[in-house]
Amino acid sequence: MSMTIQSSVKDNILAAQDEASKVENAPAEMLRGLDQQIENKVNEGMFFMDQIWVPFVGNARKMIMDEVHTT
């Protein structure tokens, strides 16, 4: 399966990943080692178990769901 991500969606996902990866947003005791399983691919974003990681921070998830439901 192949998907093409629009640049505005990709930019929002990358911004949300950047915000969520800040230390104050994800205390180590809450992550329980999951942060070690996230792979940071250059210019592609962060991946968890070979799937793009879309954090709850920001509105990236809502924007993706809205886009999917309108197309």
N, CA, C and O atoms as a printed pandas DataFrame, in Angstrom:
     atom_number atom_name residue_name chain_id  residue_number  x_coord  y_coord  z_coord
0              1         N          MET        A               1    0.849   -1.175    0.000
1              2        CA          MET        A               1    0.000    0.000    0.000
2              3         C          MET        A               1    0.894    1.237    0.000
3              4         O          MET        A               1    1.838    1.337    0.784
4              5         N          SER        A               2    0.590    2.151   -0.865
5              6        CA          SER        A               2    1.370    3.371   -0.975
6              7         C          SER        A               2    0.453    4.570   -0.816
7              8         O          SER        A               2   -0.646    4.605   -1.369
8              9         N          MET        A               3    0.922    5.559   -0.049
9             10        CA          MET        A               3    0.133    6.775    0.151
10            11         C          MET        A               3    0.987    7.980   -0.181
11            12         O          MET        A               3    2.194    7.991    0.058
12            13         N          THR        A               4    0.351    8.984   -0.729
13            14        CA          THR        A               4    1.004   10.256   -0.962
14            15         C          THR        A               4    0.463   11.236    0.059
15            16         O          THR        A               4   -0.747   11.432    0.164
16            17         N          ILE        A               5    1.358   11.847    0.807
17            18        CA          ILE        A               5    0.945   12.787    1.843
18            19         C          ILE        A               5    1.091   14.195    1.301
19            20         O          ILE        A               5    2.149   14.562    0.791
20            21         N          GLN        A               6    0.025   14.992    1.410
21            22        CA          GLN        A               6    0.085   16.380    0.971
22            23         C          GLN        A               6    1.036   17.137    1.878
23            24         O          GLN        A               6    1.162   16.818    3.060
24            25         N          SER        A               7    1.705   18.137    1.327
25            26        CA          SER        A               7    2.728   18.842    2.088
26            27         C          SER        A               7    2.173   19.530    3.323
27            28         O          SER        A               7    2.850   19.557    4.351
28            29         N          SER        A               8    0.970   20.087    3.266
29            30        CA          SER        A               8    0.429   20.761    4.446
30            31         C          SER        A               8    0.155   19.762    5.560
31            32         O          SER        A               8    0.365   20.071    6.733
32            33         N          VAL        A               9   -0.310   18.572    5.206
33            34        CA          VAL        A               9   -0.548   17.531    6.204
34            35         C          VAL        A               9    0.784   17.073    6.786
35            36         O          VAL        A               9    0.924   16.923    8.000
36            37         N          LYS        A              10    1.753   16.854    5.912
37            38        CA          LYS        A              10    3.070   16.415    6.367
38            39         C          LYS        A              10    3.700   17.463    7.281
39            40         O          LYS        A              10    4.285   17.120    8.308
40            41         N          ASP        A              11    3.584   18.733    6.913
41            42        CA          ASP        A              11    4.135   19.804    7.740
42            43         C          ASP        A              11    3.482   19.828    9.114
43            44         O          ASP        A              11    4.165   20.024   10.120
44            45         N          ASN        A              12    2.171   19.632    9.169
45            46        CA          ASN        A              12    1.474   19.615   10.455
46            47         C          ASN        A              12    1.886   18.414   11.295
47            48         O          ASN        A              12    2.039   18.536   12.511
48            49         N          ILE        A              13    2.066   17.263   10.670
49            50        CA          ILE        A              13    2.511   16.073   11.402
50            51         C          ILE        A              13    3.910   16.297   11.961
51            52         O          ILE        A              13    4.171   15.987   13.123
52            53         N          LEU        A              14    4.811   16.833   11.139
53            54        CA          LEU        A              14    6.178   17.088   11.597
54            55         C          LEU        A              14    6.207   18.099   12.738
55            56         O          LEU        A              14    6.983   17.945   13.681
56            57         N          ALA        A              15    5.371   19.129   12.662
57            58        CA          ALA        A              15    5.305   20.119   13.741
58            59         C          ALA        A              15    4.775   19.486   15.021
59            60         O          ALA        A              15    5.280   19.768   16.107
60            61         N          ALA        A              16    3.761   18.635   14.902
61            62        CA          ALA        A              16    3.206   17.955   16.076
62            63         C          ALA        A              16    4.231   17.001   16.680
63            64         O          ALA        A              16    4.338   16.901   17.902
64            65         N          GLN        A              17    4.988   16.299   15.833
65            66        CA          GLN        A              17    6.030   15.408   16.332
66            67         C          GLN        A              17    7.101   16.197   17.074
67            68         O          GLN        A              17    7.581   15.770   18.125
68            69         N          ASP        A              18    7.471   17.340   16.527
69            70        CA          ASP        A              18    8.483   18.178   17.164
70            71         C          ASP        A              18    8.005   18.649   18.534
71            72         O          ASP        A              18    8.759   18.607   19.506
72            73         N          GLU        A              19    6.760   19.096   18.609
73            74        CA          GLU        A              19    6.196   19.577   19.872
74            75         C          GLU        A              19    6.081   18.440   20.888
75            76         O          GLU        A              19    6.405   18.624   22.061
76            77         N          ALA        A              20    5.631   17.286   20.452
77            78        CA          ALA        A              20    5.433   16.157   21.361
78            79         C          ALA        A              20    6.747   15.580   21.859
79            80         O          ALA        A              20    6.800   15.004   22.946
80            81         N          SER        A              21    7.808   15.728   21.075
81            82        CA          SER        A              21    9.082   15.138   21.470
82            83         C          SER        A              21    9.860   16.001   22.457
83            84         O          SER        A              21   10.926   15.598   22.923
84            85         N          LYS        A              22    9.343   17.175   22.779
85            86        CA          LYS        A              22   10.001   18.014   23.775
86            87         C          LYS        A              22    9.896   17.342   25.144
87            88         O          LYS        A              22    8.895   16.697   25.453
88            89         N          VAL        A              23   10.920   17.498   25.946
89            90        CA          VAL        A              23   11.018   16.796   27.224
90            91         C          VAL        A              23    9.834   17.090   28.138
91            92         O          VAL        A              23    9.334   16.173   28.791
92            93         N          GLU        A              24    9.372   18.321   28.207
93            94        CA          GLU        A              24    8.301   18.663   29.137
94            95         C          GLU        A              24    6.956   18.047   28.753
95            96         O          GLU        A              24    6.065   17.952   29.596
96            97         N          ASN        A              25    6.795   17.629   27.500
97            98        CA          ASN        A              25    5.539   17.031   27.056
98            99         C          ASN        A              25    5.495   15.520   27.224
99           100         O          ASN        A              25    4.416   14.930   27.163
100          101         N          ALA        A              26    6.622   14.891   27.432
101          102        CA          ALA        A              26    6.655   13.431   27.532
102          103         C          ALA        A              26    7.634   12.994   28.618
103          104         O          ALA        A              26    8.769   12.625   28.317
104          105         N          PRO        A              27    7.204   13.034   29.877
105          106        CA          PRO        A              27    8.092   12.596   30.956
106          107         C          PRO        A              27    8.527   11.142   30.761
107          108         O          PRO        A              27    7.742   10.311   30.304
108          109         N          ALA        A              28    9.757   10.845   31.103
109          110        CA          ALA        A              28   10.327    9.512   30.878
110          111         C          ALA        A              28    9.531    8.419   31.575
111          112         O          ALA        A              28    9.420    7.311   31.049
112          113         N          GLU        A              29    8.977    8.707   32.745
113          114        CA          GLU        A              29    8.232    7.674   33.459
114          115         C          GLU        A              29    6.945    7.286   32.736
115          116         O          GLU        A              29    6.432    6.187   32.947
116          117         N          MET        A              30    6.416    8.167   31.887
117          118        CA          MET        A              30    5.204    7.852   31.137
118          119         C          MET        A              30    5.529    7.052   29.872
119          120         O          MET        A              30    4.699    6.267   29.414
120          121         N          LEU        A              31    6.705    7.238   29.312
121          122        CA          LEU        A              31    7.058    6.583   28.056
122          123         C          LEU        A              31    7.385    5.102   28.230
123          124         O          LEU        A              31    7.106    4.301   27.338
124          125         N          ARG        A              32    7.961    4.736   29.347
125          126        CA          ARG        A              32    8.288    3.342   29.659
126          127         C          ARG        A              32    9.042    2.649   28.530
127          128         O          ARG        A              32    8.737    1.508   28.181
128          129         N          GLY        A              33   10.010    3.326   27.970
129          130        CA          GLY        A              33   10.854    2.731   26.943
130          131         C          GLY        A              33   10.340    2.850   25.521
131          132         O          GLY        A              33   11.042    2.477   24.582
132          133         N          LEU        A              34    9.128    3.361   25.341
133          134        CA          LEU        A              34    8.588    3.487   23.990
134          135         C          LEU        A              34    9.381    4.480   23.152
135          136         O          LEU        A              34    9.463    4.343   21.931
136          137         N          ASP        A              35    9.964    5.480   23.808
137          138        CA          ASP        A              35   10.738    6.471   23.074
138          139         C          ASP        A              35   11.952    5.849   22.387
139          140         O          ASP        A              35   12.442    6.390   21.396
140          141         N          GLN        A              36   12.436    4.734   22.892
141          142        CA          GLN        A              36   13.577    4.066   22.275
142          143         C          GLN        A              36   13.167    3.302   21.023
143          144         O          GLN        A              36   14.026    2.924   20.226
144          145         N          GLN        A              37   11.872    3.067   20.834
145          146        CA          GLN        A              37   11.383    2.342   19.669
146          147         C          GLN        A              37   10.986    3.277   18.530
147          148         O          GLN        A              37   10.658    2.816   17.437
148          149         N          ILE        A              38   11.012    4.580   18.776
149          150        CA          ILE        A              38   10.663    5.547   17.736
150          151         C          ILE        A              38   11.901    5.822   16.888
151          152         O          ILE        A              38   12.960    6.180   17.402
152          153         N          GLU        A              39   11.746    5.647   15.592
153          154        CA          GLU        A              39   12.847    5.858   14.656
154          155         C          GLU        A              39   12.655    7.207   13.965
155          156         O          GLU        A              39   11.586    7.486   13.422
156          157         N          ASN        A              40   13.679    8.026   13.988
157          158        CA          ASN        A              40   13.620    9.346   13.367
158          159         C          ASN        A              40   14.276    9.269   11.999
159          160         O          ASN        A              40   15.500    9.183   11.894
160          161         N          LYS        A              41   13.459    9.300   10.947
161          162        CA          LYS        A              41   13.975    9.250    9.583
162          163         C          LYS        A              41   14.125   10.680    9.072
163          164         O          LYS        A              41   13.207   11.490    9.204
164          165         N          VAL        A              42   15.268   10.984    8.497
165          166        CA          VAL        A              42   15.567   12.334    8.032
166          167         C          VAL        A              42   14.541   12.768    6.985
167          168         O          VAL        A              42   14.284   12.050    6.018
168          169         N          ASN        A              43   13.965   13.939    7.188
169          170        CA          ASN        A              43   12.994   14.565    6.282
170          171         C          ASN        A              43   11.708   13.768    6.086
171          172         O          ASN        A              43   10.901   14.110    5.222
172          173         N          GLU        A              44   11.504   12.717    6.866
173          174        CA          GLU        A              44   10.283   11.939    6.736
174          175         C          GLU        A              44    9.480   11.915    8.019
175          176         O          GLU        A              44    8.302   11.557    7.997
176          177         N          GLY        A              45   10.077   12.281    9.120
177          178        CA          GLY        A              45    9.371   12.277   10.386
178          179         C          GLY        A              45    9.762   11.109   11.266
179          180         O          GLY        A              45   10.749   10.417   11.015
180          181         N          MET        A              46    8.967   10.905   12.304
181          182        CA          MET        A              46    9.230    9.846   13.260
182          183         C          MET        A              46    8.301    8.670   12.997
183          184         O          MET        A              46    7.119    8.837   12.694
184          185         N          PHE        A              47    8.869    7.476   13.121
185          186        CA          PHE        A              47    8.116    6.257   12.853
186          187         C          PHE        A              47    8.154    5.350   14.070
187          188         O          PHE        A              47    9.190    5.218   14.722
188          189         N          PHE        A              48    7.026    4.727   14.374
189          190        CA          PHE        A              48    6.912    3.754   15.449
190          191         C          PHE        A              48    6.425    2.453   14.827
191          192         O          PHE        A              48    5.330    2.398   14.267
192          193         N          MET        A              49    7.230    1.419   14.925
193          194        CA          MET        A              49    6.911    0.116   14.334
194          195         C          MET        A              49    6.609    0.258   12.838
195          196         O          MET        A              49    5.623   -0.291   12.345
196          197         N          ASP        A              50    7.456    0.992   12.123
197          198        CA          ASP        A              50    7.387    1.200   10.669
198          199         C          ASP        A              50    6.136    1.935   10.199
199          200         O          ASP        A              50    5.796    1.875    9.017
200          201         N          GLN        A              51    5.452    2.621   11.095
201          202        CA          GLN        A              51    4.303    3.446   10.713
202          203         C          GLN        A              51    4.545    4.856   11.227
203          204         O          GLN        A              51    5.125    5.052   12.295
204          205         N          ILE        A              52    4.090    5.836   10.451
205          206        CA          ILE        A              52    4.312    7.221   10.867
206          207         C          ILE        A              52    3.593    7.474   12.187
207          208         O          ILE        A              52    2.456    7.046   12.384
208          209         N          TRP        A              53    4.274    8.174   13.081
209          210        CA          TRP        A              53    3.738    8.458   14.402
210          211         C          TRP        A              53    3.070    9.827   14.365
211          212         O          TRP        A              53    3.721   10.839   14.106
212          213         N          VAL        A              54    1.767    9.849   14.624
213          214        CA          VAL        A              54    1.011   11.101   14.666
214          215         C          VAL        A              54    0.601   11.320   16.120
215          216         O          VAL        A              54   -0.325   10.668   16.603
216          217         N          PRO        A              55    1.277   12.227   16.820
217          218        CA          PRO        A              55    0.984   12.427   18.241
218          219         C          PRO        A              55   -0.335   13.153   18.470
219          220         O          PRO        A              55   -0.920   13.720   17.547
220          221         N          PHE        A              56   -0.789   13.122   19.717
221          222        CA          PHE        A              56   -2.017   13.807   20.098
222          223         C          PHE        A              56   -1.823   15.318   20.201
223          224         O          PHE        A              56   -2.802   16.064   20.192
224          225         N          VAL        A              57   -0.577   15.781   20.299
225          226        CA          VAL        A              57   -0.283   17.206   20.422
226          227         C          VAL        A              57   -0.660   17.913   19.127
227          228         O          VAL        A              57   -0.416   17.402   18.034
228          229         N          GLY        A              58   -1.250   19.081   19.259
229          230        CA          GLY        A              58   -1.663   19.835   18.077
230          231         C          GLY        A              58   -2.939   19.266   17.488
231          232         O          GLY        A              58   -3.655   18.520   18.155
232          233         N          ASN        A              59   -3.223   19.609   16.264
233          234        CA          ASN        A              59   -4.471   19.151   15.649
234          235         C          ASN        A              59   -4.216   18.255   14.442
235          236         O          ASN        A              59   -5.083   18.125   13.577
236          237         N          ALA        A              60   -3.050   17.642   14.373
237          238        CA          ALA        A              60   -2.699   16.834   13.199
238          239         C          ALA        A              60   -3.645   15.654   13.016
239          240         O          ALA        A              60   -4.075   15.386   11.894
240          241         N          ARG        A              61   -3.982   14.941   14.093
241          242        CA          ARG        A              61   -4.894   13.796   13.971
242          243         C          ARG        A              61   -6.266   14.239   13.487
243          244         O          ARG        A              61   -6.848   13.602   12.610
244          245         N          LYS        A              62   -6.787   15.322   14.048
245          246        CA          LYS        A              62   -8.110   15.814   13.652
246          247         C          LYS        A              62   -8.096   16.242   12.189
247          248         O          LYS        A              62   -9.037   15.961   11.447
248          249         N          MET        A              63   -7.030   16.921   11.776
249          250        CA          MET        A              63   -6.935   17.372   10.399
250          251         C          MET        A              63   -6.902   16.181    9.433
251          252         O          MET        A              63   -7.538   16.218    8.380
252          253         N          ILE        A              64   -6.169   15.139    9.791
253          254        CA          ILE        A              64   -6.106   13.949    8.939
254          255         C          ILE        A              64   -7.472   13.296    8.842
255          256         O          ILE        A              64   -7.908   12.938    7.748
256          257         N          MET        A              65   -8.150   13.135    9.960
257          258        CA          MET        A              65   -9.471   12.499    9.950
258          259         C          MET        A              65  -10.480   13.342    9.173
259          260         O          MET        A              65  -11.297   12.796    8.432
260          261         N          ASP        A              66  -10.435   14.651    9.332
261          262        CA          ASP        A              66  -11.334   15.525    8.571
262          263         C          ASP        A              66  -11.081   15.390    7.073
263          264         O          ASP        A              66  -12.021   15.334    6.281
264          265         N          GLU        A              67   -9.810   15.338    6.691
265          266        CA          GLU        A              67   -9.448   15.203    5.280
266          267         C          GLU        A              67   -9.923   13.864    4.717
267          268         O          GLU        A              67  -10.431   13.801    3.598
268          269         N          VAL        A              68   -9.759   12.817    5.481
269          270        CA          VAL        A              68  -10.177   11.485    5.025
270          271         C          VAL        A              68  -11.686   11.424    4.843
271          272         O          VAL        A              68  -12.175   10.837    3.878
272          273         N          HIS        A              69  -12.421   12.027    5.764
273          274        CA          HIS        A              69  -13.879   11.955    5.697
274          275         C          HIS        A              69  -14.483   12.864    4.629
275          276         O          HIS        A              69  -15.626   12.653    4.224
276          277         N          THR        A              70  -13.746   13.862    4.169
277          278        CA          THR        A              70  -14.283   14.760    3.146
278          279         C          THR        A              70  -13.921   14.317    1.732
279          280         O          THR        A              70  -14.474   14.839    0.764
280          281         N          THR        A              71  -13.007   13.368    1.600
281          282        CA          THR        A              71  -12.627   12.911    0.254
282          283         C          THR        A              71  -13.211   11.560   -0.063
283          284         O          THR        A              71  -12.990   11.032   -1.152
